[in-house]
Amino acid sequence: MSRDWTSFLRSSMPLADAMAVTAQTLPDGRIALAVPLGPNVNDKGTGFGGSVATLATLAGWVEVQRQLDQFAPASGVEIVIQRGETHYLKPIRNDFEACAILPDATELERFLRLYARKGLARLALTVEVHCQGEHVAQFGGDYVASRNAA
């Protein structure tokens, strides 16, 4: 299933619209989310920590949804962040982007199998944030996917 991630995020999450999030599909299928510095700047003229953490959280959420979409179109799935931690490595002085690192195949298969069987599964993801090709922040989060009771 191919989604227009930019439209989806900006129409369903007001904060993503305020941040001016855009999405781009990478050659390996992952989705990179990007934002301009302007609406995501702090009082020091660098990237606001809350925007960095939010963009990384969204990038992880998109990856979980993308994996579930590939496995079986997951209408009725709820994905929430259970835990997240951001490490800020360098000041962000320009537009920035975030993209999830794919978990190893064994972990991904376990997540998809558990979701298919029980309708509830957890996946830990790492998301890297880059600014002008430089690694500026790293996020780690646990995402929980659950099947809606329809």
C-alpha positions in Angstrom: 0.0 0.0 0.0 1.4 3.3 -1.0 0.4 6.4 1.0 0.8 10.1 0.6 2.5 10.4 3.9 2.8 14.2 3.7 -0.9 14.7 3.3 -1.8 12.0 5.8 0.4 13.4 8.6 -0.5 17.0 8.0 -4.2 16.4 7.8 -4.5 14.0 10.7 -1.9 15.6 13.1 -2.2 19.4 13.5 1.3 19.5 15.0 2.8 17.9 11.8 1.1 20.6 9.8 2.4 23.4 12.0 5.9 22.0 11.8 5.5 21.8 7.9 6.5 18.1 7.8 7.1 16.6 4.3 7.8 13.0 3.5 10.0 11.4 0.9 10.3 7.7 0.0 13.9 6.5 0.0 15.2 3.9 -2.5 14.9 1.1 0.1 11.2 2.0 0.8 11.7 3.8 4.1 10.2 7.2 4.6 12.3 10.2 5.5 10.4 13.1 7.2 11.8 16.6 6.8 11.0 20.0 8.3 12.2 23.5 7.6 14.1 25.2 10.4 11.8 28.3 10.4 8.7 26.9 12.2 10.9 24.6 14.3 13.4 27.1 15.7 14.1 27.9 19.4 15.2 31.2 21.0 18.8 30.5 20.1 18.1 30.2 16.4 18.7 26.4 16.3 16.3 23.5 16.1 13.8 23.3 18.9 14.3 20.1 20.9 10.5 19.5 21.0 10.4 19.6 17.2 13.4 17.3 16.9 11.8 14.7 19.3 8.4 15.1 17.5 9.8 14.6 14.1 11.8 11.5 15.2 8.7 10.1 17.0 6.6 10.6 13.8 9.4 8.9 11.7 9.3 5.8 13.9 5.5 5.8 13.8 5.5 6.0 10.0 7.9 3.0 9.8 5.7 0.9 12.0 2.7 1.7 9.9 4.7 1.1 6.7 5.7 -2.4 7.9 2.2 -3.3 8.9 0.9 -2.0 5.5 3.4 -4.3 3.7 2.5 -7.3 5.8 -1.2 -6.9 5.5 -3.1 -3.7 4.8 -3.7 -2.8 8.4 -7.0 -0.9 8.5 -8.0 -0.8 12.0 -4.6 -0.7 13.6 -3.7 1.7 16.4 -0.1 2.6 16.8 1.1 4.5 19.8 4.5 5.4 21.2 5.0 3.7 24.6 8.5 5.0 25.4 10.8 7.5 23.6 14.2 9.0 24.4 16.1 11.6 22.3 19.8 12.3 22.4 20.8 15.6 21.0 24.3 15.4 19.5 24.8 18.8 17.8 22.9 22.1 17.4 20.7 22.1 14.3 21.2 25.2 12.2 19.2 24.4 9.1 16.4 22.3 7.8 16.5 18.7 9.2 15.1 15.3 8.6 14.5 12.0 10.4 14.3 8.4 9.2 13.9 5.1 11.1 16.7 2.5 10.9 15.2 -0.8 10.0 15.3 -3.4 12.8 16.9 -6.7 12.0 14.8 -9.1 10.0 14.3 -11.5 13.0 12.9 -8.8 15.2 10.7 -7.5 12.4 9.3 -10.9 11.7 8.7 -11.5 15.4 6.7 -8.2 15.6 4.6 -9.0 12.5 3.9 -12.6 13.5 2.9 -11.5 17.0 0.6 -8.8 15.6 -1.0 -11.3 13.2 -1.6 -13.8 16.0 -2.6 -11.7 18.9 -3.5 -8.3 17.4 -0.9 -6.7 19.8 2.8 -6.3 19.3 5.7 -4.0 20.4 8.6 -2.9 18.2 11.7 -1.0 19.3 13.1 1.4 16.7 16.0 3.8 16.4 15.5 7.0 14.4 18.4 9.2 13.2 18.0 12.9 12.7 20.2 14.6 10.1 20.9 18.2 9.2 22.8 18.8 5.9 24.0 15.2 5.9 25.3 15.4 9.5 23.9 13.1 12.3 22.6 15.6 14.9 20.2 13.6 17.1 19.2 10.0 17.8 15.9 8.8 19.0 15.0 5.4 20.5 11.4 4.4 21.0 9.1 1.5 21.6 5.9 1.5 19.5 2.9 -0.6 20.3 0.5 -1.7 17.5 -2.9 -3.0 18.4 -5.9 -4.2 16.4 -9.0 -2.0 16.8 -12.1 -3.8 18.1 -14.4 -2.9 15.3 
